[in-house]
Amino acid sequence: MKVLIHDVKSGLSDQLINKADKVILADGKYAPCQGCFKCWTKHPASCAMKDSLHEMCRVLGQADELTLISENWYGGYSPEVKRILDRSIGISTPMSTYRGGLMHHTLRYGKHDHFRVIVYGNVSEKEKECWKEMVKANCCNNGYRQYSLTFTTEEEIKEGKVL
């Protein structure tokens, strides 16, 4: 399954939408993670908060390809996209293992294929370095075999020129 999460409020091109099986608008109309860890222990892979992100762990866990389109916020994801990622911690388990030479939580759904991040907005060279390190770490942490990082403009995203 191909999942696309984006924060582009003015909409995406049909070209981008048609390449995904599931498109999620990160609009901020959901609660932030409460850190209760019930998605790990009491209700595995299911958030205790019953809102639009209740099943996000399962959606992302079943994604062979995950594409995140986010505005640059000081070298990181926008708050809306970050909130979705925070609410999906249940894609892993509380147990630990080594991946990429580092300690990580065991994957609940196994390995995935491609993690793609597309960043738009003003991005300084230092912020680009932060993005590169973060996306590489997210790729390993979430069990993706490969990743790509693209810096672009909101206009190119709306026109579908990024994939």
C-alpha positions in Angstrom: 0.0 0.0 0.0 1.2 3.5 -0.8 0.4 6.2 1.8 0.8 9.9 1.3 0.7 12.3 4.3 0.8 16.0 3.5 0.2 19.4 5.0 -0.4 21.3 1.7 -3.6 23.1 2.7 -4.3 24.5 -0.8 -4.4 20.9 -2.2 -2.4 18.5 -4.2 -2.4 17.7 -7.9 -4.4 14.8 -9.1 -1.1 13.3 -10.4 0.2 13.0 -6.8 -3.1 11.9 -5.4 -3.5 9.1 -8.0 -0.1 7.6 -7.1 -1.2 6.8 -3.5 -3.7 4.3 -2.2 -4.4 6.4 0.9 -4.0 10.2 1.2 -4.0 11.9 4.6 -4.2 15.6 5.1 -2.3 16.7 8.1 -4.7 19.4 9.1 -4.1 19.5 12.8 -7.8 18.5 13.6 -6.7 15.8 16.0 -5.2 15.5 19.5 -1.5 15.3 20.1 0.0 12.1 21.5 -0.6 11.9 25.3 2.4 9.6 25.9 0.2 6.9 27.6 1.8 4.1 25.6 -1.5 2.2 25.4 -0.8 1.7 21.7 2.1 -0.4 22.8 0.6 -2.2 25.8 -3.2 -2.1 26.3 -4.4 -1.7 22.7 -1.5 -2.8 20.4 -1.3 -0.6 17.2 -4.4 1.3 18.1 -4.5 4.7 19.8 -6.6 5.1 22.9 -7.9 8.4 21.7 -10.8 7.9 19.4 -10.3 10.5 16.7 -9.2 10.5 13.0 -5.8 9.1 14.0 -7.1 6.2 16.0 -5.9 3.6 13.5 -2.9 5.5 12.2 -0.4 2.9 13.5 -2.1 0.2 11.4 -2.2 2.4 8.3 1.5 3.3 8.5 2.4 -0.3 9.5 0.8 -1.6 6.3 2.4 1.0 4.1 5.0 -0.4 1.7 5.7 3.1 0.6 5.3 6.2 2.7 5.5 9.7 1.3 5.6 12.7 3.7 5.2 16.1 2.2 5.9 18.7 4.9 6.6 22.4 5.1 10.1 23.1 6.6 9.8 24.1 10.3 13.3 24.9 11.6 14.9 21.8 10.0 12.0 19.5 10.8 8.5 18.4 10.0 5.6 20.8 10.3 3.7 20.5 13.6 0.7 18.8 11.9 2.9 16.2 10.2 4.9 15.6 13.4 1.7 15.1 15.3 0.7 12.2 13.0 4.1 10.6 13.3 4.0 10.9 17.1 0.6 9.2 17.2 1.9 6.3 15.2 4.5 5.0 17.7 2.4 1.8 17.9 3.9 0.6 14.6 6.7 -0.8 16.8 6.6 -2.7 20.1 8.2 -1.9 23.4 10.8 -4.6 22.8 14.3 -3.6 21.5 16.6 -4.9 18.8 19.6 -3.7 16.8 19.0 -2.2 13.3 21.7 -0.3 11.5 24.1 -0.8 14.4 21.8 1.1 16.8 19.2 0.1 19.3 15.6 0.4 18.0 12.2 -0.8 18.9 11.1 -4.1 17.3 8.9 -3.6 14.3 5.3 -4.8 14.7 4.7 -5.0 10.9 8.1 -5.9 9.5 10.2 -4.2 6.9 8.8 -1.7 4.4 10.1 -0.6 1.0 10.5 3.2 0.5 10.3 6.2 2.8 10.1 9.4 0.8 10.2 12.9 2.3 9.4 16.0 0.3 10.1 19.3 1.9 8.9 22.7 0.8 9.5 26.3 2.0 12.6 28.2 2.8 15.4 25.8 3.9 18.8 26.9 4.9 21.9 24.8 4.4 22.1 23.9 8.1 18.4 22.9 8.0 19.1 20.7 5.0 21.7 18.9 7.0 19.2 18.4 9.9 16.7 17.0 7.4 19.2 14.6 5.9 20.1 13.1 9.3 16.5 13.0 10.6 15.1 11.3 7.5 18.0 8.7 7.5 17.2 8.0 11.2 13.4 7.8 10.6 14.0 5.4 7.7 16.0 3.0 9.9 13.8 3.4 13.0 10.6 2.6 11.0 12.1 -0.3 9.1 12.3 1.1 5.5 14.8 -0.4 3.1 15.5 2.9 1.3 14.7 6.6 1.6 14.8 9.7 -0.5 14.7 13.4 0.4 13.7 16.2 -1.9 13.6 19.9 -1.4 11.2 21.8 -3.6 8.6 24.6 -3.7 4.9 24.5 -2.8 4.1 25.4 -6.4 5.9 22.3 -7.8 4.0 20.1 -5.3 0.7 21.6 -6.4 1.6 20.9 -10.0 2.7 17.3 -9.3 6.3 17.8 -10.4 7.9 16.1 -7.4 7.4 12.4 -7.9 
